[in-house]
Amino acid sequence: MKLSDLSIGQSGVIKKIHAKEPLKSKLLSMGITRGEKVKVLKHTLAKNTFDIEVGNSSIALREEEAAQIEVEKV
């Protein structure tokens, strides 16, 4: 399942990041790494952008970025 498939309030554990460089490095530097728990705080109605929580940080991602993050729903 992709991070972009999660609804508001749902959480998942990151299994794999399918992004290519330099996006992959950008995600890793923000703490979006394998094994981390992420929670969707909110998204736009069209799901163009996602606000997620990783650790103690809130991060905004575009739908294209969120779709490249594989998660397991918890």
Backbone as XML, in Angstrom:
<?xml version="1.0"?>
<chain id="A" units="angstrom">
  <residue number="1" name="MET">
    <atom name="N" x="0.846" y="-1.173" z="0.000"/>
    <atom name="CA" x="0.000" y="0.000" z="0.000"/>
    <atom name="C" x="0.892" y="1.237" z="0.000"/>
  </residue>
  <residue number="2" name="LYS">
    <atom name="N" x="0.442" y="2.278" z="-0.664"/>
    <atom name="CA" x="1.205" y="3.515" z="-0.751"/>
    <atom name="C" x="0.778" y="4.467" z="0.373"/>
  </residue>
  <residue number="3" name="LEU">
    <atom name="N" x="1.681" y="5.341" z="0.752"/>
    <atom name="CA" x="1.352" y="6.359" z="1.747"/>
    <atom name="C" x="0.173" y="7.198" z="1.267"/>
  </residue>
  <residue number="4" name="SER">
    <atom name="N" x="0.098" y="7.446" z="-0.020"/>
    <atom name="CA" x="-0.993" y="8.252" z="-0.580"/>
    <atom name="C" x="-2.355" y="7.555" z="-0.488"/>
  </residue>
  <residue number="5" name="ASP">
    <atom name="N" x="-2.370" y="6.248" z="-0.169"/>
    <atom name="CA" x="-3.625" y="5.512" z="-0.023"/>
    <atom name="C" x="-4.228" y="5.638" z="1.377"/>
  </residue>
  <residue number="6" name="LEU">
    <atom name="N" x="-3.431" y="6.112" z="2.339"/>
    <atom name="CA" x="-3.920" y="6.245" z="3.709"/>
    <atom name="C" x="-4.869" y="7.434" z="3.821"/>
  </residue>
  <residue number="7" name="SER">
    <atom name="N" x="-5.853" y="7.307" z="4.689"/>
    <atom name="CA" x="-6.802" y="8.387" z="4.946"/>
    <atom name="C" x="-6.336" y="9.197" z="6.150"/>
  </residue>
  <residue number="8" name="ILE">
    <atom name="N" x="-6.991" y="10.326" z="6.357"/>
    <atom name="CA" x="-6.660" y="11.185" z="7.493"/>
    <atom name="C" x="-6.805" y="10.390" z="8.790"/>
  </residue>
  <residue number="9" name="GLY">
    <atom name="N" x="-5.784" y="10.473" z="9.644"/>
    <atom name="CA" x="-5.794" y="9.785" z="10.934"/>
    <atom name="C" x="-5.201" y="8.389" z="10.896"/>
  </residue>
  <residue number="10" name="GLN">
    <atom name="N" x="-5.008" y="7.826" z="9.713"/>
    <atom name="CA" x="-4.437" y="6.488" z="9.607"/>
    <atom name="C" x="-2.917" y="6.531" z="9.692"/>
  </residue>
  <residue number="11" name="SER">
    <atom name="N" x="-2.348" y="5.438" z="10.192"/>
    <atom name="CA" x="-0.897" y="5.332" z="10.334"/>
    <atom name="C" x="-0.386" y="4.129" z="9.573"/>
  </residue>
  <residue number="12" name="GLY">
    <atom name="N" x="0.912" y="4.165" z="9.292"/>
    <atom name="CA" x="1.558" y="3.044" z="8.634"/>
    <atom name="C" x="3.041" y="3.044" z="8.963"/>
  </residue>
  <residue number="13" name="VAL">
    <atom name="N" x="3.666" y="1.904" z="8.728"/>
    <atom name="CA" x="5.105" y="1.771" z="8.914"/>
    <atom name="C" x="5.732" y="1.711" z="7.530"/>
  </residue>
  <residue number="14" name="ILE">
    <atom name="N" x="6.763" y="2.511" z="7.316"/>
    <atom name="CA" x="7.410" y="2.579" z="6.008"/>
    <atom name="C" x="8.143" y="1.275" z="5.731"/>
  </residue>
  <residue number="15" name="LYS">
    <atom name="N" x="7.820" y="0.662" z="4.607"/>
    <atom name="CA" x="8.453" y="-0.589" z="4.190"/>
    <atom name="C" x="9.540" y="-0.352" z="3.144"/>
  </residue>
  <residue number="16" name="LYS">
    <atom name="N" x="9.286" y="0.564" z="2.206"/>
    <atom name="CA" x="10.256" y="0.814" z="1.140"/>
    <atom name="C" x="9.982" y="2.168" z="0.505"/>
  </residue>
  <residue number="17" name="ILE">
    <atom name="N" x="11.060" y="2.812" z="0.068"/>
    <atom name="CA" x="10.938" y="4.069" z="-0.668"/>
    <atom name="C" x="11.350" y="3.787" z="-2.104"/>
  </residue>
  <residue number="18" name="HIS">
    <atom name="N" x="10.418" y="3.983" z="-3.028"/>
    <atom name="CA" x="10.655" y="3.666" z="-4.434"/>
    <atom name="C" x="11.159" y="4.860" z="-5.237"/>
  </residue>
  <residue number="19" name="ALA">
    <atom name="N" x="11.394" y="5.987" z="-4.586"/>
    <atom name="CA" x="11.823" y="7.212" z="-5.267"/>
    <atom name="C" x="13.269" y="7.093" z="-5.751"/>
  </residue>
  <residue number="20" name="LYS">
    <atom name="N" x="13.567" y="7.844" z="-6.791"/>
    <atom name="CA" x="14.933" y="7.929" z="-7.316"/>
    <atom name="C" x="15.592" y="9.171" z="-6.734"/>
  </residue>
  <residue number="21" name="GLU">
    <atom name="N" x="16.905" y="9.235" z="-6.873"/>
    <atom name="CA" x="17.648" y="10.427" z="-6.436"/>
    <atom name="C" x="17.235" y="11.611" z="-7.302"/>
  </residue>
  <residue number="22" name="PRO">
    <atom name="N" x="17.219" y="12.830" z="-6.827"/>
    <atom name="CA" x="17.569" y="13.288" z="-5.482"/>
    <atom name="C" x="16.418" y="13.241" z="-4.486"/>
  </residue>
  <residue number="23" name="LEU">
    <atom name="N" x="15.203" y="12.861" z="-4.944"/>
    <atom name="CA" x="14.052" y="12.822" z="-4.037"/>
    <atom name="C" x="14.283" y="11.855" z="-2.885"/>
  </residue>
  <residue number="24" name="LYS">
    <atom name="N" x="14.877" y="10.700" z="-3.160"/>
    <atom name="CA" x="15.102" y="9.711" z="-2.107"/>
    <atom name="C" x="15.973" y="10.300" z="-0.991"/>
  </residue>
  <residue number="25" name="SER">
    <atom name="N" x="17.016" y="11.003" z="-1.350"/>
    <atom name="CA" x="17.887" y="11.632" z="-0.349"/>
    <atom name="C" x="17.135" y="12.687" z="0.451"/>
  </residue>
  <residue number="26" name="LYS">
    <atom name="N" x="16.282" y="13.440" z="-0.235"/>
    <atom name="CA" x="15.481" y="14.468" z="0.434"/>
    <atom name="C" x="14.559" y="13.835" z="1.475"/>
  </residue>
  <residue number="27" name="LEU">
    <atom name="N" x="13.884" y="12.746" z="1.100"/>
    <atom name="CA" x="12.986" y="12.061" z="2.032"/>
    <atom name="C" x="13.753" y="11.498" z="3.222"/>
  </residue>
  <residue number="28" name="LEU">
    <atom name="N" x="14.895" y="10.881" z="2.947"/>
    <atom name="CA" x="15.707" y="10.315" z="4.028"/>
    <atom name="C" x="16.166" y="11.399" z="4.987"/>
  </residue>
  <residue number="29" name="SER">
    <atom name="N" x="16.543" y="12.564" z="4.461"/>
    <atom name="CA" x="17.021" y="13.652" z="5.316"/>
    <atom name="C" x="15.906" y="14.221" z="6.194"/>
  </residue>
  <residue number="30" name="MET">
    <atom name="N" x="14.656" y="14.022" z="5.797"/>
    <atom name="CA" x="13.518" y="14.484" z="6.601"/>
    <atom name="C" x="13.065" y="13.433" z="7.608"/>
  </residue>
  <residue number="31" name="GLY">
    <atom name="N" x="13.757" y="12.297" z="7.664"/>
    <atom name="CA" x="13.404" y="11.257" z="8.623"/>
    <atom name="C" x="12.444" y="10.217" z="8.089"/>
  </residue>
  <residue number="32" name="ILE">
    <atom name="N" x="12.156" y="10.281" z="6.798"/>
    <atom name="CA" x="11.256" y="9.301" z="6.177"/>
    <atom name="C" x="12.123" y="8.122" z="5.753"/>
  </residue>
  <residue number="33" name="THR">
    <atom name="N" x="12.257" y="7.153" z="6.659"/>
    <atom name="CA" x="13.126" y="6.003" z="6.433"/>
    <atom name="C" x="12.374" y="4.716" z="6.732"/>
  </residue>
  <residue number="34" name="ARG">
    <atom name="N" x="12.915" y="3.615" z="6.229"/>
    <atom name="CA" x="12.298" y="2.302" z="6.433"/>
    <atom name="C" x="12.176" y="2.025" z="7.932"/>
  </residue>
  <residue number="35" name="GLY">
    <atom name="N" x="11.013" y="1.517" z="8.338"/>
    <atom name="CA" x="10.765" y="1.183" z="9.731"/>
    <atom name="C" x="10.131" y="2.292" z="10.544"/>
  </residue>
  <residue number="36" name="GLU">
    <atom name="N" x="10.122" y="3.526" z="10.021"/>
    <atom name="CA" x="9.523" y="4.647" z="10.746"/>
    <atom name="C" x="8.001" y="4.600" z="10.624"/>
  </residue>
  <residue number="37" name="LYS">
    <atom name="N" x="7.330" y="5.021" z="11.686"/>
    <atom name="CA" x="5.872" y="5.105" z="11.678"/>
    <atom name="C" x="5.474" y="6.484" z="11.172"/>
  </residue>
  <residue number="38" name="VAL">
    <atom name="N" x="4.523" y="6.523" z="10.256"/>
    <atom name="CA" x="4.009" y="7.787" z="9.720"/>
    <atom name="C" x="2.502" y="7.840" z="9.950"/>
  </residue>
  <residue number="39" name="LYS">
    <atom name="N" x="2.011" y="9.054" z="10.151"/>
    <atom name="CA" x="0.575" y="9.258" z="10.345"/>
    <atom name="C" x="0.132" y="10.394" z="9.439"/>
  </residue>
  <residue number="40" name="VAL">
    <atom name="N" x="-0.988" y="10.198" z="8.741"/>
    <atom name="CA" x="-1.538" y="11.247" z="7.884"/>
    <atom name="C" x="-2.348" y="12.188" z="8.768"/>
  </residue>
  <residue number="41" name="LEU">
    <atom name="N" x="-1.895" y="13.448" z="8.851"/>
    <atom name="CA" x="-2.588" y="14.443" z="9.663"/>
    <atom name="C" x="-3.736" y="15.075" z="8.893"/>
  </residue>
  <residue number="42" name="LYS">
    <atom name="N" x="-3.489" y="15.403" z="7.621"/>
    <atom name="CA" x="-4.533" y="15.965" z="6.752"/>
    <atom name="C" x="-4.060" y="15.910" z="5.308"/>
  </residue>
  <residue number="43" name="HIS">
    <atom name="N" x="-4.999" y="16.084" z="4.409"/>
    <atom name="CA" x="-4.682" y="16.192" z="2.989"/>
    <atom name="C" x="-5.754" y="17.034" z="2.324"/>
  </residue>
  <residue number="44" name="THR">
    <atom name="N" x="-5.447" y="17.541" z="1.143"/>
    <atom name="CA" x="-6.435" y="18.331" z="0.423"/>
    <atom name="C" x="-7.533" y="17.404" z="-0.095"/>
  </residue>
  <residue number="45" name="LEU">
    <atom name="N" x="-8.654" y="17.971" z="-0.449"/>
    <atom name="CA" x="-9.768" y="17.159" z="-0.935"/>
    <atom name="C" x="-9.378" y="16.316" z="-2.141"/>
  </residue>
  <residue number="46" name="ALA">
    <atom name="N" x="-8.595" y="16.891" z="-3.034"/>
    <atom name="CA" x="-8.165" y="16.168" z="-4.227"/>
    <atom name="C" x="-6.938" y="15.293" z="-3.962"/>
  </residue>
  <residue number="47" name="LYS">
    <atom name="N" x="-6.478" y="15.280" z="-2.706"/>
    <atom name="CA" x="-5.285" y="14.529" z="-2.293"/>
    <atom name="C" x="-4.054" y="14.962" z="-3.091"/>
  </residue>
  <residue number="48" name="ASN">
    <atom name="N" x="-3.945" y="16.279" z="-3.352"/>
    <atom name="CA" x="-2.766" y="16.801" z="-4.038"/>
    <atom name="C" x="-1.582" y="16.923" z="-3.096"/>
  </residue>
  <residue number="49" name="THR">
    <atom name="N" x="-1.859" y="17.257" z="-1.841"/>
    <atom name="CA" x="-0.795" y="17.368" z="-0.839"/>
    <atom name="C" x="-1.216" y="16.644" z="0.435"/>
  </residue>
  <residue number="50" name="PHE">
    <atom name="N" x="-0.218" y="16.116" z="1.128"/>
    <atom name="CA" x="-0.435" y="15.377" z="2.358"/>
    <atom name="C" x="0.415" y="15.992" z="3.464"/>
  </residue>
  <residue number="51" name="ASP">
    <atom name="N" x="-0.162" y="16.211" z="4.625"/>
    <atom name="CA" x="0.599" y="16.590" z="5.810"/>
    <atom name="C" x="0.719" y="15.329" z="6.642"/>
  </residue>
  <residue number="52" name="ILE">
    <atom name="N" x="1.967" y="14.927" z="6.900"/>
    <atom name="CA" x="2.200" y="13.701" z="7.644"/>
    <atom name="C" x="3.040" y="13.994" z="8.881"/>
  </residue>
  <residue number="53" name="GLU">
    <atom name="N" x="2.971" y="13.086" z="9.824"/>
    <atom name="CA" x="3.785" y="13.169" z="11.035"/>
    <atom name="C" x="4.757" y="12.002" z="11.025"/>
  </residue>
  <residue number="54" name="VAL">
    <atom name="N" x="6.044" y="12.329" z="11.167"/>
    <atom name="CA" x="7.101" y="11.318" z="11.274"/>
    <atom name="C" x="7.906" y="11.684" z="12.507"/>
  </residue>
  <residue number="55" name="GLY">
    <atom name="N" x="7.899" y="10.817" z="13.506"/>
    <atom name="CA" x="8.568" y="11.160" z="14.761"/>
    <atom name="C" x="7.898" y="12.381" z="15.363"/>
  </residue>
  <residue number="56" name="ASN">
    <atom name="N" x="8.671" y="13.415" z="15.654"/>
    <atom name="CA" x="8.127" y="14.657" z="16.210"/>
    <atom name="C" x="7.969" y="15.740" z="15.162"/>
  </residue>
  <residue number="57" name="SER">
    <atom name="N" x="8.085" y="15.390" z="13.886"/>
    <atom name="CA" x="8.047" y="16.374" z="12.806"/>
    <atom name="C" x="6.788" y="16.253" z="11.959"/>
  </residue>
  <residue number="58" name="SER">
    <atom name="N" x="6.298" y="17.409" z="11.501"/>
    <atom name="CA" x="5.219" y="17.455" z="10.521"/>
    <atom name="C" x="5.839" y="17.816" z="9.182"/>
  </residue>
  <residue number="59" name="ILE">
    <atom name="N" x="5.476" y="17.073" z="8.153"/>
    <atom name="CA" x="6.064" y="17.254" z="6.826"/>
    <atom name="C" x="4.943" y="17.284" z="5.799"/>
  </residue>
  <residue number="60" name="ALA">
    <atom name="N" x="5.071" y="18.171" z="4.832"/>
    <atom name="CA" x="4.112" y="18.241" z="3.724"/>
    <atom name="C" x="4.732" y="17.576" z="2.497"/>
  </residue>
  <residue number="61" name="LEU">
    <atom name="N" x="3.969" y="16.682" z="1.889"/>
    <atom name="CA" x="4.429" y="15.986" z="0.681"/>
    <atom name="C" x="3.415" y="16.154" z="-0.433"/>
  </residue>
  <residue number="62" name="ARG">
    <atom name="N" x="3.896" y="16.195" z="-1.660"/>
    <atom name="CA" x="3.008" y="16.165" z="-2.819"/>
    <atom name="C" x="2.514" y="14.732" z="-3.010"/>
  </residue>
  <residue number="63" name="GLU">
    <atom name="N" x="1.416" y="14.591" z="-3.720"/>
    <atom name="CA" x="0.847" y="13.255" z="-3.967"/>
    <atom name="C" x="1.849" y="12.369" z="-4.684"/>
  </residue>
  <residue number="64" name="GLU">
    <atom name="N" x="2.599" y="12.933" z="-5.649"/>
    <atom name="CA" x="3.579" y="12.140" z="-6.401"/>
    <atom name="C" x="4.665" y="11.587" z="-5.467"/>
  </residue>
  <residue number="65" name="GLU">
    <atom name="N" x="5.032" y="12.365" z="-4.451"/>
    <atom name="CA" x="6.051" y="11.916" z="-3.492"/>
    <atom name="C" x="5.482" y="10.844" z="-2.569"/>
  </residue>
  <residue number="66" name="ALA">
    <atom name="N" x="4.276" y="11.082" z="-2.062"/>
    <atom name="CA" x="3.643" y="10.125" z="-1.152"/>
    <atom name="C" x="3.384" y="8.787" z="-1.835"/>
  </residue>
  <residue number="67" name="ALA">
    <atom name="N" x="3.126" y="8.815" z="-3.136"/>
    <atom name="CA" x="2.842" y="7.585" z="-3.880"/>
    <atom name="C" x="4.080" y="6.708" z="-4.034"/>
  </residue>
  <residue number="68" name="GLN">
    <atom name="N" x="5.260" y="7.253" z="-3.791"/>
    <atom name="CA" x="6.501" y="6.485" z="-3.934"/>
    <atom name="C" x="6.975" y="5.878" z="-2.615"/>
  </residue>
  <residue number="69" name="ILE">
    <atom name="N" x="6.162" y="6.027" z="-1.577"/>
    <atom name="CA" x="6.505" y="5.495" z="-0.264"/>
    <atom name="C" x="5.561" y="4.327" z="0.045"/>
  </residue>
  <residue number="70" name="GLU">
    <atom name="N" x="6.129" y="3.145" z="0.162"/>
    <atom name="CA" x="5.338" y="1.943" z="0.454"/>
    <atom name="C" x="5.215" y="1.795" z="1.972"/>
  </residue>
  <residue number="71" name="VAL">
    <atom name="N" x="3.986" y="1.610" z="2.440"/>
    <atom name="CA" x="3.749" y="1.464" z="3.879"/>
    <atom name="C" x="2.900" y="0.224" z="4.157"/>
  </residue>
  <residue number="72" name="GLU">
    <atom name="N" x="2.986" y="-0.210" z="5.405"/>
    <atom name="CA" x="2.098" y="-1.263" z="5.901"/>
    <atom name="C" x="1.206" y="-0.606" z="6.934"/>
  </residue>
  <residue number="73" name="LYS">
    <atom name="N" x="-0.097" y="-0.646" z="6.708"/>
    <atom name="CA" x="-1.058" y="0.015" z="7.591"/>
    <atom name="C" x="-1.025" y="-0.636" z="8.974"/>
  </residue>
  <residue number="74" name="VAL">
    <atom name="N" x="-1.062" y="0.225" z="10.012"/>
    <atom name="CA" x="-1.108" y="-0.282" z="11.392"/>
    <atom name="C" x="-2.326" y="0.270" z="12.104"/>
  </residue>
</chain>
